[in-house]
Amino acid sequence: MEITIITYIFLFALAFFAGLISSIAGSGGLLTLPALLWFGLPPLNALATNKVQSSLGTLSSAWNFFCQGHLDIKPLYRSLVMAVLGSVAGTCLVQSLNGTTLSRLIPFLLLGIALYFLVSPKVSSEDSREKISRQWFACTAALGMGLYGGFFGPGMGTIMPFLFVWLLGHNLVKATAETKLMILAVNGSSALIFVFSGYVIWQLAIGMSIAQILGARLGSNLVMIRGANFVQPIITWVTIVMAIQLLFFT
């Protein structure tokens, strides 16, 4: 396909904004993937290109959180392993099952999460008491999110912080940082498969990746500087918009 300068500029600007939003509240892929499809990329090429550029954006924000001391990787080892296993299983499962039922249920789950953040007290900047152990979290929430990410995907960046806050009692900045690492594990493994399969449109993926990295860096800095009072309302409204988009425009 022929890619014009206008297309490049639009997609790079969109990737920057998607990286900014994703690093704060997730769901940037709901901007970039439809745009790639709209500009005429075949579905597999669009998925592959989107996975690569979004994974590098997630890597940028995760690395920034890590360097600033908001991300402790060691306690997440079990969760990361289970998430990757779930992602592999979900990717295999989606090839044999119809995802229509799941796609219809997810918007209502997202609306429930938005309602939780909307009516609940402001999430504290400090950790609270955990409801389950990290081992149980890895075997349930992390595995389930990995399975969902491989099978379907939309909303994972919003659901994961909610699970970290609700089940492990983590503050929202810490939960946001941990979510980036989890999504990197799930989407990064998928991106590698697409790379080796030859579906990536590199002339778009490279430029969009640079834009994603810059946007993600800015967004993660805003999260660390502004804290939970900044993140919570953004997650709430991004989740509501995403649920409406899935309900009425897919």
C-alpha positions as CSV (number, residue, x, y, z in Angstrom):
1,M,0.0,0.0,0.0
2,E,1.1,3.6,-0.6
3,I,1.6,5.7,2.5
4,T,1.4,9.4,2.1
5,I,3.1,12.1,4.2
6,I,-0.3,13.2,5.6
7,T,-0.9,9.6,6.7
8,Y,2.5,9.5,8.4
9,I,2.0,12.7,10.2
10,F,-1.5,11.8,11.4
11,L,-0.5,8.3,12.6
12,F,2.6,9.6,14.4
13,A,0.6,12.4,16.2
14,L,-2.1,9.8,17.1
15,A,0.6,7.4,18.4
16,F,2.0,10.2,20.6
17,F,-1.4,10.9,22.1
18,A,-2.1,7.2,22.5
19,G,1.2,6.7,24.4
20,L,0.3,9.6,26.7
21,I,-3.1,8.2,27.5
22,S,-2.0,4.6,27.8
23,S,0.7,5.5,30.3
24,I,-1.9,7.1,32.5
25,A,-5.1,5.1,32.0
26,G,-4.5,2.5,29.3
27,S,-6.6,2.0,26.2
28,G,-4.4,3.8,23.7
29,G,-4.7,0.8,21.3
30,L,-8.4,1.7,20.8
31,L,-7.1,4.9,19.0
32,T,-4.2,3.5,17.0
33,L,-5.6,0.1,15.8
34,P,-8.9,1.6,14.2
35,A,-6.8,4.3,12.6
36,L,-4.4,1.7,11.0
37,L,-7.4,-0.2,9.7
38,W,-9.1,3.0,8.4
39,F,-6.0,3.9,6.4
40,G,-6.2,0.5,4.6
41,L,-3.9,-1.9,6.3
42,P,-5.0,-5.5,6.2
43,P,-6.2,-6.7,9.7
44,L,-3.1,-8.9,10.4
45,N,-0.7,-6.1,9.4
46,A,-2.6,-3.6,11.4
47,L,-2.6,-5.8,14.5
48,A,1.1,-6.6,14.1
49,T,2.1,-2.9,13.6
50,N,0.0,-1.8,16.5
51,K,1.4,-4.5,18.8
52,V,5.0,-3.4,18.1
53,Q,4.5,0.3,18.5
54,S,2.3,0.0,21.6
55,S,4.7,-2.5,23.2
56,L,7.6,-0.1,22.8
57,G,5.5,2.7,24.2
58,T,4.6,0.5,27.2
59,L,8.3,-0.3,27.6
60,S,9.1,3.4,27.7
61,S,6.6,4.1,30.5
62,A,7.6,0.9,32.5
63,W,11.3,1.8,32.3
64,N,10.5,5.4,33.5
65,F,8.5,4.1,36.4
66,F,11.3,1.6,37.3
67,C,14.1,4.3,37.1
68,Q,12.1,6.6,39.4
69,G,11.6,3.9,42.0
70,H,7.9,3.2,41.5
71,L,8.2,-0.3,40.1
72,D,9.6,-3.3,42.0
73,I,10.0,-6.1,39.5
74,K,11.0,-9.0,41.9
75,P,7.6,-9.4,43.6
76,L,5.9,-9.6,40.2
77,Y,7.9,-12.6,38.8
78,R,5.1,-15.1,39.4
79,S,2.4,-12.8,38.0
80,L,4.5,-12.1,34.9
81,V,5.0,-15.8,34.2
82,M,1.4,-16.6,34.7
83,A,0.3,-13.6,32.5
84,V,2.5,-14.8,29.7
85,L,1.2,-18.3,30.0
86,G,-2.3,-17.0,30.0
87,S,-1.5,-14.9,26.9
88,V,-0.2,-17.9,25.0
89,A,-3.3,-19.9,26.0
90,G,-5.6,-17.1,25.1
91,T,-4.0,-16.6,21.7
92,C,-4.5,-20.3,20.9
93,L,-8.0,-20.3,22.3
94,V,-9.2,-17.4,20.2
95,Q,-8.4,-19.3,17.1
96,S,-10.9,-22.0,17.9
97,L,-13.7,-20.1,19.8
98,N,-16.1,-17.3,18.9
99,G,-15.3,-14.2,20.9
100,T,-18.6,-12.5,20.3
101,T,-20.0,-13.3,23.8
102,L,-16.9,-12.0,25.5
103,S,-16.8,-8.9,23.4
104,R,-20.4,-8.1,24.5
105,L,-19.7,-8.7,28.2
106,I,-16.5,-6.6,28.5
107,P,-18.2,-3.1,28.1
108,F,-20.4,-3.8,31.1
109,L,-17.4,-5.0,33.1
110,L,-15.6,-1.7,32.2
111,L,-18.7,0.4,33.2
112,G,-18.7,-1.4,36.5
113,I,-15.0,-0.5,37.1
114,A,-15.7,3.1,36.1
115,L,-18.5,3.2,38.6
116,Y,-16.3,1.8,41.3
117,F,-13.7,4.6,40.8
118,L,-16.4,7.2,40.4
119,V,-18.3,6.6,43.6
120,S,-15.5,5.2,45.8
121,P,-13.4,7.4,48.0
122,K,-10.3,8.8,46.5
123,V,-7.7,6.1,46.2
124,S,-4.9,6.7,48.8
125,S,-1.4,7.6,47.8
126,E,-0.3,4.9,50.3
127,D,-0.7,1.1,50.1
128,S,-3.6,-0.5,52.0
129,R,-4.3,-4.0,53.3
130,E,-4.1,-6.7,50.7
131,K,-7.2,-9.0,50.2
132,I,-5.3,-11.9,48.7
133,S,-1.6,-13.0,48.7
134,R,0.6,-12.3,45.7
135,Q,0.7,-16.1,44.9
136,W,-3.1,-16.2,44.6
137,F,-3.0,-13.0,42.6
138,A,-0.6,-14.6,40.2
139,C,-2.8,-17.7,39.8
140,T,-6.1,-15.8,39.4
141,A,-5.9,-12.2,38.4
142,A,-2.6,-12.3,36.4
143,L,-3.4,-15.6,34.7
144,G,-6.9,-14.4,33.9
145,M,-5.7,-11.0,32.5
146,G,-3.1,-12.8,30.4
147,L,-5.7,-15.1,29.0
148,Y,-8.0,-12.2,28.3
149,G,-5.1,-10.2,26.7
150,G,-4.3,-13.0,24.4
151,F,-7.9,-13.8,23.6
152,F,-9.5,-10.3,23.2
153,G,-7.5,-7.4,24.8
154,P,-9.4,-4.1,25.0
155,G,-9.6,-2.6,28.5
156,M,-6.7,-4.6,29.9
157,G,-4.8,-1.4,30.8
158,T,-7.8,-0.2,32.8
159,I,-8.8,-3.5,34.5
160,M,-5.3,-4.4,35.7
161,P,-4.8,-1.2,37.9
162,F,-8.2,-1.8,39.4
163,L,-7.2,-5.4,40.3
164,F,-3.9,-4.2,41.9
165,V,-5.7,-1.6,43.9
166,W,-8.7,-3.8,44.9
167,L,-6.9,-7.2,45.6
168,L,-3.4,-6.2,46.6
169,G,-4.2,-2.8,48.2
170,H,-1.6,-1.0,46.1
171,N,-1.7,2.8,45.7
172,L,-2.8,3.9,42.2
173,V,0.6,5.2,41.1
174,K,2.2,1.9,42.0
175,A,-0.7,-0.1,40.4
176,T,-0.3,2.0,37.2
177,A,3.4,1.2,37.1
178,E,2.9,-2.5,37.7
179,T,0.2,-2.6,35.0
180,K,2.7,-1.3,32.4
181,L,5.1,-4.2,33.1
182,M,2.2,-6.8,33.0
183,I,1.0,-5.4,29.7
184,L,4.5,-5.4,28.3
185,A,4.8,-9.1,29.1
186,V,1.5,-10.0,27.5
187,N,1.7,-7.7,24.4
188,G,5.4,-8.0,24.0
189,S,5.3,-11.7,23.6
190,S,2.5,-11.3,21.0
191,A,4.5,-8.6,19.2
192,L,7.5,-10.9,18.9
193,I,5.3,-13.6,17.2
194,F,4.1,-11.0,14.7
195,V,7.6,-9.8,14.0
196,F,8.9,-13.3,13.2
197,S,5.7,-13.9,11.2
198,G,6.6,-11.0,8.9
199,Y,3.3,-9.0,9.3
200,V,4.8,-5.7,10.7
201,I,4.8,-2.7,8.4
202,W,8.1,-1.3,9.6
203,Q,7.9,2.1,7.9
204,L,4.9,2.8,10.1
205,A,5.9,0.8,13.2
206,I,9.3,2.6,13.7
207,G,7.9,6.1,13.5
208,M,4.8,5.3,15.6
209,S,7.1,3.6,18.1
210,I,9.2,6.8,18.5
211,A,6.0,8.8,19.0
212,Q,4.6,6.3,21.5
213,I,7.8,6.3,23.5
214,L,7.8,10.1,23.8
215,G,4.1,10.2,24.7
216,A,4.5,7.4,27.2
217,R,7.4,9.1,28.8
218,L,5.4,12.3,29.3
219,G,2.4,10.5,30.6
220,S,4.3,8.4,33.1
221,N,6.0,11.6,34.4
222,L,2.6,13.2,34.9
223,V,1.4,10.1,36.9
224,M,4.5,10.3,39.2
225,I,4.3,14.1,39.7
226,R,0.5,14.5,40.1
227,G,-0.3,11.2,41.9
228,A,-3.6,9.4,42.5
229,N,-5.7,12.5,42.4
230,F,-4.7,13.0,38.8
231,V,-4.9,9.4,37.7
232,Q,-8.2,8.3,39.2
233,P,-10.6,10.7,37.3
234,I,-8.7,10.0,34.0
235,I,-9.0,6.3,34.5
236,T,-12.7,6.7,35.3
237,W,-13.6,8.7,32.2
238,V,-11.3,6.8,29.8
239,T,-13.0,3.6,31.0
240,I,-16.5,5.1,30.4
241,V,-15.6,6.3,26.9
242,M,-14.0,2.9,26.0
243,A,-17.0,1.0,27.2
244,I,-19.3,3.2,25.1
245,Q,-17.0,2.7,22.1
246,L,-17.1,-1.1,22.5
247,L,-20.9,-1.1,23.0
248,F,-21.9,1.1,20.1
249,F,-19.0,1.4,17.6
250,T,-17.7,-2.2,17.2
